[in-house]
């Protein structure tokens, strides 16, 4: 199947090149200019498509990361490692160690 697709592409390219040789010089210049415009448009479209795909990937990645960070913050807030003083959460890790009164 893939061999037939490649063969069809090669035959189409050969037909276009033969047609280009058969037309006159003036038309050939116009044909070449049109082919360059089409190629440039295809390249611009490919670049645009690549930028959009990368943007979508980074958007999804950043949303996934934000969800993970939020879930981690919620998990830490629910843990019993600290105390709530009204609306303020004070983790045990913020408490100062007892002072050494020997010195």
MOWO-V190384 format. One line per field, one symbol per residue. ss: DSSP state (h for helix, s for strand, l for the rest). phi: phi as a letter, one per 40 degrees, with the letter a starting at -180 (. if undefined). A space follows every 10 residues. Layout:
ss: ???
phi: ???
This chain:
ss: lhhhhhhhhh hhhhhhhhhh hhllhhhhhh hhhhhhhhhh hhhhhhhhhh hhhhhhhhhh hhhhhhhhhh hhhhhhhhll lssssllsss shhhllllll lll
phi: .ccccccccc cccccccccc cccccccccc cccccccccc cccccccccc cccccccccc cccccccccc cccccccccc cabbbgbbcb cccccccccc ccb
